[in-house]
Amino acid sequence: MRILHTMLRVGDLQRSIDFYTKVLGMHLLRQSDNPEYQYTLTFLGYGSNPEHAELELTYNYGVEKYELGTAYGHIAIAVPDVHAACESVKTRGGLVTREAGPVKGGKTIIAFVQDPDGYKIELIQRTSEVRL
């Protein structure tokens, strides 16, 4: 078994596509519009299945905002240098909500950014990963 994708509901599809492609460097992999059922699915990622897990953005026609609730935590993305990734996110117009630094009680360097719908993305330093 393996994780194929994570789905997030978004209020403005193009704004979210722009964030994940232009700020976090993902690629638009595929998109399907379903007017009969009033939704659009967009899949993004750093590569496609089966080699990589993907992010599915679901836009339901006419819904501009969702309640995130208290159960959602974050999506984690490995980066080679969290400090540099935070600067890149800020330069590209993204919001860093926790600057780069060690995780509480540990040594792993992390940071958090937030997408336009309020979802948190954790950046985790892994020196062998591809840059944003």
C-alpha positions as CSV (number, residue, x, y, z in Angstrom):
1,M,0.0,0.0,0.0
2,R,1.0,3.6,-0.5
3,I,-0.4,7.1,-0.3
4,L,-1.7,8.2,-3.7
5,H,-2.9,11.8,-3.0
6,T,-4.2,14.2,-0.4
7,M,-7.3,16.2,-1.3
8,L,-8.0,19.8,-0.2
9,R,-11.1,21.8,-0.9
10,V,-10.3,25.2,-2.2
11,G,-12.4,28.4,-2.6
12,D,-10.6,29.9,-5.6
13,L,-9.0,27.3,-7.8
14,Q,-6.7,29.5,-9.9
15,R,-5.4,31.2,-6.7
16,S,-4.6,27.8,-5.2
17,I,-3.0,26.5,-8.4
18,D,-0.8,29.7,-8.6
19,F,0.3,29.2,-5.0
20,Y,1.2,25.5,-5.3
21,T,2.9,26.0,-8.7
22,K,4.5,29.5,-8.4
23,V,5.2,29.6,-4.7
24,L,5.9,25.9,-3.9
25,G,7.2,24.8,-7.3
26,M,4.7,22.0,-7.9
27,H,3.7,21.0,-11.4
28,L,0.1,21.0,-12.7
29,L,-0.3,17.3,-13.6
30,R,-3.9,17.1,-14.8
31,Q,-7.3,18.7,-14.4
32,S,-10.9,17.6,-15.0
33,D,-14.0,19.8,-15.0
34,N,-17.3,18.1,-14.1
35,P,-20.1,20.7,-14.8
36,E,-22.9,18.2,-14.4
37,Y,-21.8,17.7,-10.8
38,Q,-20.5,21.2,-10.4
39,Y,-16.9,20.5,-9.4
40,T,-13.4,20.7,-10.8
41,L,-10.5,18.4,-9.8
42,T,-6.9,19.5,-10.2
43,F,-3.9,17.3,-9.4
44,L,-0.5,18.9,-8.6
45,G,2.9,17.5,-7.4
46,Y,6.6,17.3,-7.9
47,G,6.0,14.2,-10.0
48,S,3.1,12.0,-10.7
49,N,1.8,8.6,-9.5
50,P,3.0,6.0,-9.0
51,E,6.5,7.4,-8.2
52,H,5.2,10.5,-6.2
53,A,2.2,11.3,-4.1
54,E,0.0,14.0,-5.5
55,L,-2.1,16.9,-4.2
56,E,-5.7,17.0,-5.3
57,L,-7.4,20.4,-5.2
58,T,-11.2,20.2,-5.4
59,Y,-13.2,23.2,-6.3
60,N,-17.0,22.9,-5.8
61,Y,-18.8,25.5,-7.9
62,G,-19.9,28.5,-5.9
63,V,-18.1,27.6,-2.6
64,E,-15.6,30.3,-1.8
65,K,-14.6,29.3,1.8
66,Y,-14.4,26.2,4.0
67,E,-14.1,25.7,7.7
68,L,-10.8,24.0,8.3
69,G,-11.8,22.5,11.6
70,T,-9.6,21.4,14.4
71,A,-8.6,18.0,13.2
72,Y,-6.5,19.1,10.1
73,G,-2.8,19.4,10.8
74,H,-0.6,20.0,7.8
75,I,1.0,18.6,4.7
76,A,4.8,18.1,5.0
77,I,7.3,18.8,2.2
78,A,11.0,18.0,2.3
79,V,13.4,20.7,1.2
80,P,17.2,20.8,1.3
81,D,17.4,24.2,3.1
82,V,14.4,25.4,5.1
83,H,15.9,28.9,5.6
84,A,16.3,29.3,1.8
85,A,12.9,27.8,1.1
86,C,11.2,30.4,3.5
87,E,13.0,33.2,1.6
88,S,11.8,31.8,-1.7
89,V,8.2,31.5,-0.4
90,K,8.3,35.1,0.8
91,T,9.8,36.4,-2.5
92,R,7.1,34.6,-4.4
93,G,4.3,36.2,-2.3
94,G,3.7,33.3,0.1
95,L,3.0,33.6,3.8
96,V,5.5,32.0,6.3
97,T,3.7,31.5,9.6
98,R,6.7,29.9,11.5
99,E,10.2,30.9,10.5
100,A,12.9,28.2,10.0
101,G,14.3,26.7,13.2
102,P,14.6,23.5,15.2
103,V,11.4,21.6,16.1
104,K,10.5,22.0,19.8
105,G,12.4,19.3,21.7
106,G,14.5,18.2,18.7
107,K,17.1,19.2,16.2
108,T,15.2,18.8,12.9
109,I,14.9,22.2,11.1
110,I,11.3,23.1,10.1
111,A,9.1,26.0,9.1
112,F,5.4,26.5,8.3
113,V,3.8,28.3,5.4
114,Q,0.1,28.8,4.7
115,D,-1.7,28.5,1.5
116,P,-4.5,31.0,0.4
117,D,-7.2,28.8,2.0
118,G,-5.5,28.7,5.3
119,Y,-4.0,25.1,5.0
120,K,-0.6,24.7,6.7
121,I,2.4,23.2,5.0
122,E,5.4,22.1,7.0
123,L,8.8,22.5,5.3
124,I,11.2,19.9,6.7
125,Q,15.0,20.1,6.1
126,R,16.3,17.1,4.2
127,T,19.6,17.8,2.6
128,S,19.2,15.2,-0.2
129,E,15.9,16.7,-1.6
130,V,15.3,18.9,-4.6
131,R,15.0,22.7,-4.1
132,L,11.8,24.7,-4.3
